[in-house]
Amino acid sequence: MEHYTVTGMSCAACSARVEKAVSAVPGVTSCSVSLLTNSMGVEGSATPDAVISAVQAAGYGASLKGAAQSVPSIAEQEDALADHETPVLKRRLIASLGFLIVLMYFSMGHMMWGWPLPSFFDGNHVAMGLIQMLLTIAVMVINQKFFINGFKSLFHGAPNMDTLVALGATASFGYSTYALFAMTGAQVRGDAAAVMSYMHEFYFESAAMILALITVGKMLEARSKGKTTDALKSLMKLAPQTATLLRNGQEVTVPIAQVKRGDVFVVRPGENIPVDGVILEGESAVNESALTGESIPVDKAVGDSVSAATTNQSGFLRCEATRVGEDTTLSQIIKMVSDAAATKAPIAKVADRVSGVFVPTVITIAVITTAVWLLCGKPIGFALARGISVLVISCPCALGLATPVAIMVGNGLGAKNGILFKTAVSLEETGKTEIVALDKTGTITKGEPRVTDVLPADGLTESALLALAAALEQRSEHPLARAVMLRADPKKQNISEKLVQLTLWICPAVSLFVGISMYLSALGFAINVSRLGMVFVGLIFIVIGNYLPKCRHNYTVGIRLPWTLDNEDNWNHTHRFAGYVWIIAGVVTLLSVFLSHAAVVWVAAIFVASLSPLVYSFVYAKRHGKI
């Protein structure tokens, strides 16, 4: 498959037009255009020149990816995926809003609400019309891309979404300009009634508002497009930028692009492996989670293969490069994800077919709407306003982006979680999956080993066994070693144990507080024990609410219900919700001190804080099939 970069596309109608034009080229067996990435994948025997000529004949630009060099650098690939469109649209929007606000002040603020204007505008209706026209022209010049793309597509016989915007804005501006000249003529004749009538025929603000609002939509679309490629950019960042080669017995650090097949490179502990290769000397544990998703490092020895972007964790390795550049495993994964973005799912093809006939249909309806109102005897301004409304409100600019954005987001989330889709078709079919077969436990676990039980031998205590294990593993970076250290380190104990300790000091603290308060009250001090008690209880509620979301799944403390103890997901959601409720109950208890019926509020807060997590837990478990 040959990959091309396509320029000038702005909506689904554009991509459909390009796809249709290229598919008609002799020798092209399949063509897929992605509006999201502004790319095109072409299969067949057609030459690149023929494909590019077809795209240009359709009114767009195209260039072959990687034509200048066979292996584009990682930086160039990242730059190709970078969001260059959003900053431009943001500047356009800010400039448009600056002129639009002034325009709306003149057209709406003054005329509808009587907002003040400079004295030379008093009774000078021509000047007001002229300033509105000039402000509208400024907004149209700022957003000239709509008119260039829209009319260019119209002249090529393939109107797109920009055509609707351009026609609507042009019609509004054109009729308003006619009304301004007509008003000037009425002013010269001294016809005051006609002047006031033409004042209400200005639609300059409509033309400017159309462009500004559509620019907002375009900016949001561009922003979503930029974010959907983050997963692909994160994959590219996995590749090291340099490699340490052995040349004439000396270690030389060179850019990754200069590494050739057969070069000997070294990798120290903690460094990433630069290219695919085979180990010549050394033994180590290599973390391949970036490529395979497996969190447990793989032991490597002489003769074993290593892959780029994996991490050498323990030993010194001397390797020979076997695959470099686009031939590495990482590059193949990146290419696979890029190819998936260039393919179309069946649902996307439906959207393309709809958009291909949508724009001409909308233009036809707008013309019919205007003609019908004119035939009904309505003024041309009234009829034109309705026709323009049809053009503007029928601009579903997201029609061509909704499906590709969903596909790209799906591919991106899959890549982040170690799942790669070769085509968009497979991604769509995944939604219809009923049975999933998995071949290893690492696929369905969190990938973080944890010590669950300690079974010491006879004559050895649990703490002694953990101390011995920790002494052996304390200098290791192996995931299993970290799991042992987490269990052995008393500073990293389970939050449940902390809650037990918290309860042990809360009870004596409450008793001591109440006892001291009652003693001081008996001595004659004006102490409201109940209100002070509510302050103390409120603070305790807030502390417990802070700890509850961090409470791990256990059988000692927490909201211990059958469905929470059986399911960790329900446990976590329930305790997160309970934490928020207890904090709110604590705040309400503190505020109730200042109320006349404080006891009632306090009791209600305790009742809600105790009962609502139980109800939430049951509802959540029932809704998600946990019980």
FILO-202878 format. One record per residue (C-alpha): residue in one letter; x, y, z. Coordinates in steps of 0.2 Angstrom, whole numbers, padded with zeros to 4 digits, always signed. Layout:
BEGIN
aXYZ
...
//
This chain:
BEGIN
m+0000+0000+0000
e+0006+0017-0005
h+0003+0031+0007
y+0000+0049+0002
t-0003+0066+0011
v-0019+0075+0005
t-0021+0093+0007
g-0036+0105+0005
m-0049+0093+0013
s-0061+0100+0025
c-0076+0088+0027
a-0082+0071+0022
a-0088+0077+0005
c-0070+0081+0001
s-0063+0064+0006
a-0077+0056-0003
r-0073+0066-0019
v-0054+0062-0018
e-0058+0044-0015
k-0070+0043-0030
a-0057+0052-0041
v-0042+0040-0036
s-0053+0025-0037
a-0056+0029-0056
v-0038+0029-0060
p-0033+0013-0070
g-0023+0001-0060
v-0030+0006-0043
t-0038-0008-0034
s-0043+0000-0018
c-0042+0018-0011
s-0045+0024+0007
v-0045+0042+0012
s-0044+0047+0030
l-0050+0065+0034
l-0044+0063+0052
t-0025+0061+0047
n-0026+0069+0030
s-0019+0054+0023
m-0023+0041+0009
g-0019+0023+0006
v-0019+0017-0012
e-0017-0001-0017
g-0014-0007-0035
s-0002-0005-0050
a-0005+0014-0053
t+0010+0025-0053
p+0011+0039-0040
d+0011+0052-0053
a-0006+0046-0060
v-0013+0046-0042
i-0007+0063-0038
s-0014+0070-0055
a-0031+0063-0051
v-0031+0071-0034
q-0026+0088-0041
a-0039+0086-0055
a-0052+0084-0041
g-0047+0101-0033
y-0035+0095-0020
g-0016+0093-0017
a-0007+0076-0014
s+0011+0071-0011
l+0019+0053-0008
k+0024+0050+0010
g+0042+0047+0012
a+0046+0053-0006
a+0061+0063-0001
q+0069+0049+0009
s+0065+0031+0012
v+0066+0031+0031
p+0059+0047+0039
s+0065+0051+0056
i+0055+0049+0072
a+0055+0068+0074
e+0048+0070+0056
q+0035+0057+0059
e+0030+0066+0075
d+0030+0082+0066
a+0018+0075+0053
l+0006+0070+0067
a+0008+0086+0077
d-0008+0097+0078
h-0003+0112+0067
e-0021+0117+0063
t-0028+0121+0080
p-0017+0136+0084
v-0021+0143+0067
l-0039+0141+0070
k-0038+0148+0087
r-0030+0164+0081
r-0043+0166+0067
l-0057+0164+0080
i-0049+0177+0092
a-0047+0189+0078
s-0065+0186+0071
l-0073+0188+0089
g-0064+0205+0091
f-0072+0212+0075
l-0089+0202+0078
i-0091+0210+0096
v-0090+0228+0089
l-0101+0223+0074
m-0114+0216+0086
y-0114+0232+0097
f-0118+0242+0082
s-0131+0230+0074
m-0140+0223+0090
g-0134+0234+0105
h-0138+0251+0097
m-0153+0246+0087
m-0162+0234+0099
w-0157+0241+0116
g-0152+0259+0112
w-0134+0257+0118
p-0124+0274+0115
l-0114+0277+0099
p-0102+0292+0095
s-0112+0308+0091
f-0108+0308+0072
f-0118+0291+0071
d-0134+0300+0077
g-0146+0299+0063
n-0132+0294+0051
h-0139+0278+0045
v-0128+0276+0030
a-0112+0278+0041
m-0119+0264+0052
g-0122+0253+0037
l-0105+0257+0031
i-0096+0252+0047
q-0106+0236+0048
m-0100+0232+0030
l-0082+0236+0034
l-0082+0225+0050
t-0090+0211+0041
i-0077+0212+0027
a-0063+0210+0040
v-0071+0194+0047
m-0073+0187+0029
v-0055+0191+0025
i-0049+0183+0041
n-0060+0167+0037
q-0056+0168+0018
k-0052+0149+0018
f-0070+0145+0019
f-0073+0154+0003
i-0058+0148-0006
n-0062+0130-0002
g-0080+0131-0004
f-0081+0140-0021
k-0066+0130-0027
s-0076+0114-0023
l-0092+0121-0031
f-0082+0125-0047
h-0076+0107-0048
g-0093+0101-0047
a-0091+0093-0029
p-0098+0105-0016
n-0094+0102+0002
m-0098+0108+0019
d-0087+0124+0016
t-0098+0128+0001
l-0113+0129+0012
v-0105+0141+0024
a-0098+0151+0009
l-0114+0153+0000
g-0124+0157+0016
a-0111+0171+0021
t-0110+0177+0003
a-0129+0178+0001
s-0130+0188+0018
f-0116+0200+0013
g-0122+0202-0005
y-0140+0207+0000
s-0135+0218+0014
t-0123+0227+0002
y-0138+0230-0010
a-0148+0236+0004
l-0134+0248+0009
f-0134+0256-0008
a-0152+0256-0010
m-0153+0265+0007
t-0140+0278+0001
g-0151+0281-0014
a-0166+0284-0003
q-0156+0296+0008
v-0152+0306-0007
r-0170+0307-0012
g-0175+0312+0006
d-0186+0297+0008
a-0184+0294+0027
a-0197+0280+0028
a-0187+0270+0015
v-0171+0273+0024
m-0178+0266+0040
s-0185+0251+0031
y-0168+0247+0023
m-0160+0248+0040
h-0169+0232+0045
e-0163+0224+0029
f-0145+0223+0035
y-0139+0205+0038
f-0120+0209+0039
e-0120+0202+0057
s-0127+0186+0051
a-0113+0184+0038
a-0100+0187+0051
m-0109+0176+0065
i-0109+0162+0053
l-0091+0162+0050
a-0086+0164+0068
l-0098+0150+0074
i-0092+0138+0061
t-0074+0142+0065
v-0077+0137+0083
g-0083+0120+0077
k-0068+0119+0066
m-0057+0122+0080
l-0065+0109+0091
e-0064+0097+0077
a-0045+0101+0074
r-0042+0099+0093
s-0051+0082+0093
k-0041+0076+0078
g-0025+0081+0087
k-0028+0072+0102
t-0033+0056+0094
t-0015+0054+0087
d-0008+0055+0105
a-0007+0036+0106
l+0003+0035+0089
k+0015+0048+0095
s+0018+0040+0112
l+0023+0024+0102
m+0035+0034+0092
k+0043+0041+0108
l+0047+0024+0114
a+0061+0023+0101
p+0078+0028+0108
q+0086+0043+0099
t+0104+0037+0100
a+0114+0021+0101
t+0131+0016+0108
l+0141+0007+0095
l+0157-0003+0096
r+0169+0003+0083
n+0188-0001+0083
g+0186-0006+0101
q+0179+0011+0106
e+0161+0015+0112
v+0154+0028+0100
t+0137+0036+0103
v+0128+0040+0086
p+0110+0045+0081
i+0098+0030+0079
a+0097+0034+0060
q+0116+0030+0058
v+0114+0012+0065
k+0116-0001+0051
r+0113-0019+0050
g+0128-0029+0057
d+0133-0015+0069
v+0138-0021+0086
f+0130-0010+0100
v+0130-0011+0119
v+0116-0009+0131
r+0119-0005+0150
p+0107-0009+0164
g+0092+0004+0164
e+0095+0008+0145
n+0083+0005+0131
i+0088-0006+0117
p+0090+0005+0101
v+0086-0008+0087
d+0082-0026+0085
g+0097-0037+0087
v+0104-0054+0094
i+0114-0055+0110
l+0133-0059+0107
e+0138-0057+0125
g+0130-0055+0142
e+0114-0060+0152
s+0100-0049+0158
a+0081-0047+0161
v+0073-0037+0148
n+0057-0028+0151
e+0046-0030+0135
s+0030-0023+0141
a+0030-0009+0129
l+0029-0021+0115
t+0020-0037+0122
g+0011-0030+0137
e+0019-0043+0148
s+0025-0035+0164
i+0036-0049+0169
p+0054-0046+0162
v+0060-0060+0150
d+0077-0068+0154
k+0089-0066+0139
a+0106-0075+0136
v+0118-0076+0122
g+0109-0080+0105
d+0092-0073+0111
s+0084-0059+0101
v+0080-0042+0108
s+0069-0029+0101
a+0070-0010+0100
a+0061+0001+0114
t+0063-0013+0126
t+0072-0010+0143
n+0088-0019+0149
q+0085-0020+0168
s+0100-0030+0175
g+0115-0035+0165
f+0127-0028+0152
l+0123-0034+0134
r+0133-0033+0118
c+0122-0036+0103
e+0123-0036+0084
a+0110-0026+0075
t+0098-0037+0064
r+0084-0025+0059
v+0085-0006+0059
g+0074+0008+0053
e+0057+0003+0047
d+0062-0015+0049
t+0061-0015+0068
t+0047-0023+0078
l+0042-0006+0085
s+0042+0002+0067
q+0031-0012+0061
i+0019-0009+0075
i+0018+0010+0072
k+0015+0006+0053
m+0001-0006+0058
v-0007+0007+0068
s-0005+0020+0055
d-0012+0008+0042
a-0027+0005+0053
a-0030+0024+0053
a-0030+0024+0034
t-0043+0010+0032
k-0061+0013+0033
a-0074+0003+0043
p-0090-0001+0035
i-0099+0012+0045
a-0087+0026+0039
k-0091+0021+0021
v-0110+0024+0024
a-0105+0042+0031
d-0095+0045+0015
r-0110+0040+0004
v-0122+0051+0014
s-0110+0066+0013
g-0108+0064-0006
v-0126+0068-0009
f-0130+0079+0006
v-0122+0095+0001
p-0131+0096-0016
t-0147+0092-0008
v-0146+0105+0005
i-0142+0119-0008
t-0157+0113-0018
i-0168+0114-0003
a-0161+0132+0001
v-0165+0138-0017
i-0183+0130-0016
t-0186+0138+0001
t-0181+0155-0005
a-0192+0153-0021
v-0207+0147-0012
w-0207+0162+0000
l-0205+0174-0014
l-0219+0166-0023
c-0230+0168-0007
g-0227+0187-0008
k-0214+0189+0005
p-0201+0202+0003
i-0184+0197-0004
g-0175+0200+0013
f-0188+0188+0022
a-0186+0175+0009
l-0167+0176+0008
a-0165+0175+0027
r-0175+0158+0027
g-0164+0151+0013
i-0148+0156+0022
s-0155+0148+0038
v-0157+0132+0028
l-0139+0133+0022
v-0131+0137+0039
i-0141+0125+0050
s-0138+0111+0038
c-0119+0111+0040
p-0115+0095+0049
c-0096+0098+0049
a-0094+0083+0061
l-0102+0071+0049
g-0086+0066+0041
l-0076+0067+0058
a-0087+0058+0070
t-0084+0040+0063
p-0065+0042+0060
v-0062+0050+0076
a-0071+0036+0085
i-0060+0024+0075
m-0044+0033+0079
v-0049+0034+0098
g-0052+0016+0098
n-0036+0012+0090
g-0027+0024+0102
l-0035+0017+0118
g-0031-0001+0111
a-0013+0004+0108
k-0011+0011+0126
n-0018-0005+0133
g-0007-0017+0122
i-0021-0021+0109
l-0017-0017+0091
f-0030-0018+0077
k-0024-0021+0060
t-0039-0014+0051
a-0054-0003+0055
v-0065-0017+0050
s-0058-0028+0064
l-0061-0014+0076
e-0079-0012+0071
e-0082-0031+0072
t-0075-0031+0090
g-0090-0023+0096
k-0100-0038+0090
t-0089-0050+0100
e-0098-0062+0112
i-0084-0074+0117
v-0066-0069+0121
a-0053-0083+0123
l-0037-0078+0132
d-0021-0088+0132
k-0012-0081+0147
t-0016-0073+0164
g-0005-0058+0161
t-0019-0052+0148
i-0033-0051+0161
t-0023-0045+0176
k-0017-0028+0181
g+0001-0034+0177
e+0007-0029+0195
p+0012-0044+0205
r+0007-0044+0223
v+0011-0055+0238
t-0006-0061+0244
d-0001-0074+0257
v+0014-0078+0267
l+0016-0097+0272
p+0031-0099+0283
a+0039-0116+0287
d+0038-0123+0304
g+0049-0114+0317
l+0049-0098+0306
t+0037-0083+0309
e+0029-0073+0295
s+0039-0057+0299
a+0055-0067+0300
l+0052-0074+0283
l+0047-0057+0275
a+0063-0050+0283
l+0074-0063+0274
a+0065-0061+0258
a+0067-0042+0258
a+0085-0043+0262
l+0088-0054+0246
e+0077-0043+0235
q+0080-0025+0241
r+0093-0022+0227
s+0083-0030+0213
e+0072-0020+0201
h+0062-0036+0196
p+0043-0034+0197
l+0042-0049+0209
a+0056-0041+0220
r+0045-0025+0221
a+0030-0035+0226
v+0040-0043+0240
m+0047-0027+0246
l+0030-0019+0246
r+0023-0032+0258
a+0039-0032+0269
d+0040-0013+0271
p+0030-0007+0286
k+0029+0010+0279
k+0019+0004+0264
q+0007-0006+0274
n-0011-0009+0268
i-0022+0006+0271
s-0035-0006+0279
e-0022-0008+0293
k-0020+0011+0295
l-0039+0012+0296
v-0039-0001+0310
q-0025+0010+0319
l-0036+0025+0316
t-0051+0017+0324
l-0040+0012+0339
w-0035+0030+0343
i-0052+0038+0338
c-0061+0029+0352
p-0050+0034+0366
a-0049+0052+0359
v-0068+0054+0359
s-0069+0047+0377
l-0056+0059+0383
f-0063+0074+0374
v-0081+0070+0381
g-0074+0067+0399
i-0064+0083+0399
s-0079+0093+0393
m-0090+0086+0406
y-0078+0090+0420
l-0075+0108+0414
s-0094+0110+0413
a-0096+0103+0431
l-0083+0116+0437
g-0094+0130+0430
f-0087+0133+0414
a-0100+0138+0400
i-0096+0124+0388
n-0109+0116+0376
v-0103+0099+0376
s-0115+0093+0363
r-0109+0106+0350
l-0091+0104+0354
g-0094+0085+0351
m-0102+0089+0334
v-0086+0098+0329
f-0075+0084+0334
v-0087+0071+0325
g-0087+0082+0310
l-0068+0082+0309
i-0068+0063+0311
f-0080+0061+0297
i-0069+0071+0285
v-0054+0061+0290
i-0062+0044+0288
g-0070+0050+0271
n-0052+0054+0265
y-0046+0037+0269
l-0061+0027+0263
p-0057+0029+0244
k-0039+0022+0247
c-0046+0007+0257
r-0040-0009+0248
h-0051-0024+0246
n-0050-0034+0262
y-0060-0044+0275
t-0056-0033+0290
v-0063-0016+0288
g-0073-0006+0276
i-0091-0008+0269
r-0091-0027+0270
l-0106-0034+0260
p-0107-0050+0250
w-0106-0041+0234
t-0092-0030+0239
l-0081-0044+0246
d-0084-0054+0231
n-0080-0041+0218
e-0065-0029+0219
d-0073-0017+0206
n-0089-0015+0216
w-0078-0013+0232
n-0068+0001+0224
h-0083+0011+0217
t-0092+0009+0234
h-0078+0016+0245
r-0075+0030+0233
f-0093+0035+0234
a-0093+0032+0253
g-0078+0044+0255
y-0087+0058+0246
v-0102+0056+0256
w-0093+0055+0273
i-0083+0071+0269
i-0100+0080+0264
a-0108+0073+0280
g-0093+0080+0290
v-0094+0097+0283
v-0113+0097+0286
t-0110+0092+0304
l-0098+0106+0306
l-0110+0119+0299
s-0124+0112+0310
v-0116+0119+0325
f-0122+0136+0320
l-0140+0131+0318
s-0154+0131+0330
h-0159+0113+0327
a-0141+0106+0326
a-0145+0089+0333
v-0158+0085+0320
v-0145+0090+0306
w-0132+0080+0314
v-0142+0064+0315
a-0148+0066+0297
a-0130+0068+0291
i-0125+0052+0300
f-0140+0043+0294
v-0137+0048+0276
a-0118+0045+0277
s-0121+0027+0284
l-0136+0022+0273
s-0132+0029+0255
p-0116+0020+0252
l-0125+0003+0256
v-0139+0008+0243
y-0126+0014+0230
s-0116-0002+0232
f-0132-0013+0229
v-0138-0003+0214
y-0120-0002+0206
a-0118-0021+0209
k-0135-0025+0202
r-0133-0013+0187
h-0116-0021+0182
g-0121-0039+0185
k-0110-0041+0200
i-0124-0050+0210
//
